Amino acid sequence: MCLTKSEGIENYVALSYVWGNAPVLKTIIENLPSLQQPGALAHAVTNLQIPLAIAHTIYLAQKLGMRYLWVDSLCIVQDDPVTRKHHIENMGSIF
């Protein structure tokens, strides 16, 4: 229930959804270290900082026995143009 770096060999679930106008918890350079702490996303779910689409997908991934979930708003550091560009260019591989 936290952000973690991939070694590139893990199986994972990827979520594609529309953010809409509601506030969405996004990973930025400033909050990345705190989101990498064990349990950080559990707290975000409990405090309703994560949209229900993500919370439900976390639950479903766990029920399916999947350890990893890729969600763009969380897995792309939104204010890091280099990382963001890299992920956008590789969306075909991610999904």
C-alpha angles and dihedrals in degrees: 000000000000140000115275136176117253124231086207096245102082124105113237145171118242122207122209116187142141114261094209121186098303117107110266127198104244130186112243130170091262098054099034095095093051092047089053091060115104110265095015094125092046088059091047091052092048092049092048092241090130120068116248090247089064095039091052091047091051089053093047093047090052091049089051090052093247114148098194134053125185115209119171097221090054105030097047115066095231098205096044105090095193095052092041093051091048093052094045091051090051100045090115090060093043094054 
